[in-house]
């Protein structure tokens, strides 16, 4: 396989996963703000921090209110990390490898982008936004299912899975980092139920709430949520599971020694940690280390194969 083709498949998967994750974030944040009492103000600014777009956002907008943040994250063409920007990049990557991926998958990527662009105005309406974002999520999951069920599971599919799971692991750490920091640190007794609601939003951002309840059979608590999202091997969106998927793909490819070595160190670090015992500052530093580890794995994959 040409390195150019491998690179294109890898980034197509990352962009599709990014669009899906961003849609889920915006949707869940809207629901969270409705559940909290009026005196508790989290607003929309945390979403800018989660996506790492602080400088890009404030170079274009003065205030991180609902209208500006939603526009920036959903439809802003100047933001390559917006839903439309990600889908456009995924479409361009898919177009150049139409002879590699199934035709139905290319058609679905193309259709999802065109529908998202055509109905973009719906994202600014609170009444229509949820349905718009649900269609984005469903469309991205349809593409993932199509590729899993119809694409030959050769080295091309390994690069696709690596891209998707590295993007997924990165978003999981970002959500934990910023969402946990924005949770109210010293709640009075009367606001404790709202702390639980906010931790539920962390789980729902990753579609993890029901699986968490099945596994833990406990009420939603910070220590259990952190352990589940970082270390649970069987949940597809946990950090550790995503890195295991990347490891499985790398073992099918030649010259995998350096990326696998970095990945093994990252997995050892996350399993040896006690995230439920970390204070907020310590958790932030730990998440930074995980993100740097992911960046190193990506850099070594790019240097080795692309």
N, C-alpha and C positions, 0 to 999 in steps of 0.2 A: 504494500500500500504506500502511495506517495505521502510524504510528510505533510504536504499541503492539504491533501484530502483528510488525513487524520486530524489535523488542526481544525479544519472546517467542521467536521462532525463533532468534535469536542466542544467547540464554542457554540454551535447550534443548540446542543443539549443544555449548556449553561444558560443561554439566553432564554430558552423556553422555561426552564426552572425558575429563573429570576423573575420573569413576568408573572408566573403563577404565585410565587412567594409574595411579591409586591401586592398583587390583587388581594391575597388573603390578609395581609397586614392592614391595608386600608379598610377592608370590610370589618375586621374584628375590632379595630380602633373605634369605628363608628358605634358599634354595639356597646363597647366598654363605656364610652362617655355617657350613653343613655342609662346605664346601670348605676353609675356613681351619683352620690348626692351633689347638689349644686355647689356646695362649698368646697368640694374636692375638684381641683382644676389640673388635669394632666395635659389637656389640649392635644394638638397635632404635631408639635415640635419634636417629640420623641421619634416619630417616623423618619424625620430627616436624619437624625443621628443614627438610627438603625441602618439606614441605607448608605451611610457614610457620605452624604451629599451636602454637608453643612455649607461649605464654601460656595459650591455651585448654586445652591438655593438662594443664599443671601446676596449673591452677585446679581440676581434677577428680581428678587422680591424683598420687600422691606419687612414684612410681617409674616410669621408662620401661623396664619389662621387656617381654618378649614378649607376655604376656597382656594387659596394659593397652594397649600400643601397637596391637596387632591389633584389640582391641575398639574403641578410639578411631577408628581409620582405616577400619574395616569396618562396624561396626554401631551405633556410638554415635549415637543420635538427637539428642543435644545438640550434635553436631559437624556443621554443615552441609556440611563438606568430606569427610565420610565417604562410603564407597561407597553405603550406604543413603540417606544424606542427599542426596547428589547425584542418585541415581536418583529419589528422591521429588520433588525439585525439577524434574527433567527431565520426569517424568510429569505434574506439575501444569501445566507450560508446554505440553506436548504436548496435554493435554486441552483447553486453551482455544483451540487452533488446529487442531482436528480437521478443520475444513473447508478448511484450507490445505495440510496435509501428507497424503500417501496414507493411507488407512485402515489398510493393513497395517503401516505404520510406527508409527502410534499403538498398534495392538494389540501390536506387538513391544516398544515402550517399556513399556507397561502390564504385559505378561507378564514382562519382565525384572525389573521392580521387585518384583512379587508373588513371583516365584521366589526372588529375593535375600533378601526378608524372611522367607519361609517356611523357607528353609534356612540362616538366619543362624547357627545354632548350629554348623554345620559349620566355620565360620571359626576357631573356638577349638580345633579338633582338628587336630593336625599331620598326621594321616593323611588327613583329609578336606579340609583347607584348599586344597591345590593344585587339586583338581578343582572346588571351589566358585569359586575365583578364575578358573580357566580358563573356566568357564561365564559369568562376568561379562564377561570380555574378548571371548569369542565372541559374546555377545549384543549388546554395544556395536558390534562390527564388523559384525554382521548389520544393525543399524539404519543404520549408515553406508552400507552397500552398498545397502540397500533405498531409502534416500533418493536416492542417486546414480543408481539405475537406474529409479526410478519417479516422482520428483518433477520437475515442470517446472523447467528451469534458467532461471528468471526472477530478478527481484530478490530474492524470498524465499529462493531457493537461494543467492544471493550472500551474504545475511546469515548463513545457516547455515554456509557455508564459512568466512566470516570468523571467526565464533565458534569453530569447531572449530580453526582454524589458529592463532589467537591463544592459545588455551588450550594447544595443543600446543607452540608456541614457548616459552611461559612455563614449562611443565613441563620442557622440554629444558634450559633454563638452570638451573633449580633442581637438577635431577639432577646436572648437571656441577659446579655450585658446591659442593654439600654432599658429594657422593660423592668428588670430588677432594680436598676438605679432609679427609675422614675416612680417605683412603688413607695408609698409613704413610709419613711424610716421609723418614726416613733408614733404609732397610732394609739389613740386613746381606746379604751375598752369598747366604746360604742361604735368605733369604726373598724373593729376587727373583721366583721363580715365582709366589708368592702375590700380589705386586703386579700381575702380569699377570692373575691370576684376578679381582682387584678391578676392573681396568679392563674386563675382559670383562663384569663385572656392570653397569658403566655402560652398555655397549652393549646388553646383554640387557634392561635396564630399558626401553629404547626399541625393542626388537625390531630392533636394528641389527647384530647380530653377523655374520650371514651376508652381509649386504650390504657390511659393512665388509671382510670377507675377500675378497669378489669384487672390490671396488674397489682395495684396497691390496695384496693378495697378500703381506702381510707379517705377522709376529707382532704381537700386540696391544701397542702402545706409546702412552704418554701423548700425545706430539706428534701422532701420526697420528689418534688417537681424537678429540682436540679439533678438529683441522682438519676431520675428516669430519662431526662432529655440529654444528659451527657454520657451516661454509661450503659443504658439498656441495649443489649445486643440484638434483641428481637424486634425492636420498633424501628421501622424504616427511616424515620426522620431524626433519630437520635444521632448525636455526634459520633459515637463509637461505631454504630452500625454503618454509617456512611463511609467511615474510613476503612472498615472491613470490606465493603464493596469495592472501594478503590484498590485495596490490596489484592482482592481476587482477580480484578482486571489486569493489574500489573504482572501477576504471576503467569498470565497467558501470553505476555509479550517478551521479546528478547531485550537484553541490556537493561534489565529492570533493577539492578543492584542498588544504585544510589537512591532512586525514589523510594524503594522498599525500605531501605535503611532509615531514611528520614521519617517515613510513615510509621515504622515500628517504634521509633522513639516517641512519636506523638501519641500513639495508642497506649504505650506504657505510661506516659505522663497522665493521660486522662483517667486510666484505670487505677493508678496509684493514688490519685487525689481523693480528698474527702470534701467535695464541693459543698455538701450540706453543712459543714462546719466552718466554712469560710465567711468572714465578715465581708461587707460590701466592697471595701477597698481591696481586700485580698482576692475576692471573686473577680473584680475588674482586672487585676494584674494577671490572674490565671487565664481569663478569657483572652487577654492580649497575647499571652504565650501560645495559646491554641491557634489563634488567627495567624500569628507569625509562622507557626509550624505548617499550617495549610498553605500559606504563601510560598514557603520553601519547597513543599512537595510539588505545587504547581510549577514553580520555576524549574525544578529538576525534570519534571515531565516534559516541559517545553524544550529545555536544553537537549534532552535525550532523543525526543521523537519529532519535534517540530522544526 
